[in-house]
Amino acid sequence: MIIKMFTFGMYFTNCYVVGCEETKETIVIDPGFDRDVEAEEVLRFIDQNGLRVKYIINTHGHSDHTAGNGIVKKSTGAPILIHEDDAAMITGVAETMSKIFGFRAASPPADKTLRNGDVIQVGRIKLVVLHTPGHSEGGISLLGEDFVFTGDTLFAGSIGRTDFPGSSFKEIMNSIKTKLATLPDHFKVYPGHGPVSTIGEEKRYNPFLQM
């Protein structure tokens, strides 16, 4: 399996290219880049490794995670997937959110919406959608065999902000405690910002998981 992390922009957003080495099917998670040179870096990696992008997946609708959707879609033809509760964030309120986050471009609308429990198949890789609201109403995590992409729900040593419209501290804590902290300790955590961690490390050292 291929997991390549790129970190871009003023918010140091993590974008992931996740691919099946056998079939070359690939997804791009949270293409939040807003500059051509950043887009070129991701697309070059995809091209050099002979990957075929099947889906563009947003863990939530904030522009620092969606600003590059249009570039990747135009280059690859891949559809954009996001949870149904955040779909309006990249359409109806996209312009406002782009201004808040300082991005030049809003995302195209989603091609498909996701729900809790949906399964995304990428070659031999299976990802299960976990609805993990709190940072946003439609925040999701993507659960793999021994890893989880947590978007802006869980970070190494911290959690996502809950001072945005649609955010809720109560909801994010419930999401973490019922859907993420229950995973085995060895599961790797690939967050929307910051370094990679594990569930075990977060249960031991993350102050929010001690609450």
SVG drawing of the C-alpha trace seen along z (x, -y; Angstrom):
<svg xmlns="http://www.w3.org/2000/svg" viewBox="-26 -37 34 44">
<polyline fill="none" stroke="black" stroke-width="0.4" points="0.0,0.0 1.1,-3.5 0.5,-6.3 2.2,-9.6 1.7,-12.6 2.1,-16.2 1.9,-19.2 0.8,-22.5 -0.2,-26.1 -0.3,-28.5 -2.3,-26.0 0.1,-23.1 -2.7,-20.9 -1.9,-17.3 -2.9,-15.9 -2.7,-12.2 -2.3,-10.1 -3.3,-6.6 -2.9,-3.8 -3.0,-0.1 0.4,1.0 -1.1,3.9 -3.9,2.2 -2.6,-1.4 -6.0,-2.6 -5.6,-5.7 -7.5,-8.2 -6.5,-11.8 -7.6,-12.8 -7.9,-16.5 -6.2,-18.3 -6.1,-21.6 -3.4,-23.2 -4.1,-26.6 -0.9,-27.2 -0.1,-25.7 3.3,-24.5 1.7,-22.5 -0.8,-20.9 2.0,-20.1 3.9,-18.3 1.0,-16.0 0.1,-15.4 3.7,-14.7 3.9,-12.0 0.7,-10.4 2.0,-10.4 5.5,-9.2 4.1,-6.2 1.6,-5.3 -1.4,-5.9 -5.0,-6.3 -7.1,-8.5 -10.4,-6.9 -11.8,-9.4 -11.1,-12.7 -12.2,-12.5 -12.7,-15.4 -12.7,-14.6 -14.7,-17.8 -15.7,-20.9 -13.3,-23.6 -11.4,-25.3 -7.9,-24.4 -8.9,-20.8 -10.9,-21.3 -9.2,-24.2 -7.4,-21.8 -10.4,-19.7 -11.0,-21.5 -7.4,-21.1 -7.2,-17.4 -10.6,-16.8 -9.7,-18.6 -6.5,-16.7 -7.7,-13.2 -11.5,-13.2 -12.0,-11.7 -15.3,-12.5 -15.4,-14.5 -16.7,-12.7 -17.7,-14.3 -20.1,-13.6 -23.7,-14.7 -23.7,-17.1 -20.8,-19.1 -21.7,-19.0 -23.3,-22.5 -20.1,-23.8 -18.2,-23.4 -21.1,-24.7 -23.6,-27.1 -21.2,-28.6 -17.9,-27.9 -17.1,-31.5 -17.6,-32.6 -15.5,-29.8 -12.7,-30.5 -12.6,-34.1 -12.4,-33.0 -9.5,-30.7 -7.8,-33.0 -8.0,-30.8 -8.5,-32.0 -10.8,-29.3 -13.8,-27.4 -14.3,-23.7 -16.6,-22.3 -19.7,-20.6 -19.5,-17.1 -20.2,-14.3 -21.3,-11.9 -22.1,-12.2 -21.0,-9.8 -22.7,-8.4 -21.4,-6.6 -20.6,-3.0 -20.1,-3.5 -17.3,-1.4 -14.8,-2.9 -12.9,-0.3 -9.6,-1.3 -8.0,1.7 -7.4,4.1 -7.7,1.4 -11.0,1.0 -11.8,-2.1 -14.9,-2.5 -16.4,-5.9 -16.8,-6.9 -19.0,-10.0 -17.0,-11.9 -18.7,-15.3 -17.5,-18.1 -15.0,-20.1 -17.7,-20.3 -21.1,-18.7 -20.0,-16.4 -16.5,-15.5 -15.4,-12.0 -12.6,-9.6 -11.5,-6.9 -10.8,-3.5 -8.4,-1.1 -7.0,2.3 -4.6,0.9 -4.8,-2.9 -7.3,-5.7 -7.3,-9.1 -8.9,-11.4 -9.1,-14.8 -9.5,-17.6 -11.1,-15.4 -8.0,-14.0 -4.4,-15.3 -1.2,-14.2 -1.6,-15.7 -4.7,-17.7 -8.1,-17.8 -9.8,-20.0 -11.1,-23.4 -14.7,-23.8 -15.2,-27.5 -16.5,-27.5 -20.1,-27.6 -21.4,-24.0 -18.6,-23.0 -19.3,-21.4 -16.9,-20.5 -19.4,-18.0 -19.8,-16.3 -16.0,-16.1 -15.3,-14.5 -18.1,-12.0 -16.7,-11.2 -13.3,-10.6 -14.3,-8.6 -16.8,-6.3 -15.3,-5.9 -11.5,-6.5 -10.3,-5.8 -12.0,-2.4 -9.6,-1.3 -6.6,0.9 -3.6,-0.9 -1.3,0.0 -3.6,-1.7 -1.7,-4.6 -3.4,-8.0 -3.0,-10.1 -4.4,-13.6 -5.4,-16.6 -2.6,-18.6 0.6,-17.7 2.6,-14.5 1.4,-10.9 0.7,-9.2 -1.0,-6.0 -4.2,-5.5 -2.2,-4.2 0.0,-7.3 -3.0,-9.5 -4.8,-7.6 -1.6,-7.9 -0.5,-11.5 -3.3,-13.5 -4.8,-15.7 -8.2,-15.7 -8.4,-11.9 -7.8,-12.2 -11.0,-14.2"/>
</svg>
